[in-house]
Amino acid sequence: MEEVFADLLRFIFPDADQVYNMERGFEYLDKELAELYPEPDEEKDTRFADKLVKVFHRDGEEEWVLLHIEIQGDTSRRMEFSERMYEYFYRIRDRYRKPVSAVAIFTGQNGKDMPDRYTYEYRSTRLTYEYPVMSILDFSDEELDKSSNPFAQVVLAAKMSLLEEKIPEDDLLALKLLIANKLQEKGFGKVKTRAILNFLRNYVLFENPGMNRKFDEQVKLNDKYNIMDTLEYVRMEAKEENQITVVKNLITTTEFSDERIASIVGVSVSFVKEVRQEGRNKV
């Protein structure tokens, strides 16, 4: 998100370039957000990714943008999610007294059914807190593909992840390579293109970890602009090997479920199942 944050703002707010001073850059306040909302080590099926970012208006005024990304879109947790959004808002306002723009982005199948407000009512006391929401399913593949905004390619990749367990691995590889090739053709610049490629590689996962290597090889084969240089390629291979090692360690040293391990490491449940099955085969 940090590599394409300006484009994310443009994707959500049509007037972003008129309101925000993009040239001044952004300040990412992850530490401040963690202090405001410390999270216990709970076992949850739903994962969250939150960003608090300081941006500047063209008139010099500071604004704090809260981005709350709900990874799975679990509609059974509607009230919990909206209350979480409200708690973030009032804690930021109470501590910093800055204008806050909160945005909820849903990446699951049920994203369109998730709430856009928190409502509290007790006796004669009433409160309604509304915030803008965006579901990745609000956009068709065609309009995302035609968009000149780099963040549209992030949304396109996120939509593809919903197909991970529904289509054959070879078809998924072909779709990922199609996006990767088009991404390089759009001329977004080396830094942004590499960031989105890494997101595509690590967010849309194969059941067979070896398929990632095939993806990397094909991307390098068609890499006319040296987007994925040798060092980057080695780093990604090392990251994959490290993920496998961490998953193996959790399998052997804990009684965590596959879902729990996937959430901790940041991989798919099918990835964990594959590593677990490989261990059984060796035994």
VENPE-V58623 format. One line per field, one symbol per residue. ss: DSSP state (A for helix, B for strand, O for the rest). A space follows every 50 residues. Layout:
# VENPE-V58623
ss->???
This chain:
# VENPE-V58623
ss->OOOOAAAAAAAAOOOAAAABOAAAOOBBOAAAAAAAOOOOOOOOOOOBBB BBBBBBBOOOOBBBBBBBBBOOOOAAAAAAAAAAAAAAAAAAAAAAOOBB BBBBBBOOOOAAAOOOBBBBBBOOBBBBBBOBBBBAAAOOAAAAAAOOOA AAAAAAAAAAAOOOOOOOAAAAAAAAAAAAAAAAAOOOOAAAAAAAAAAA AAAOOOOOOAAAAAAAAAAAAOOOOOOOOAAAAAAAAAAAAAAAAAAAAA AAAOOOOAAAAAAAAOOOAAAAAAAAAAAAAAO
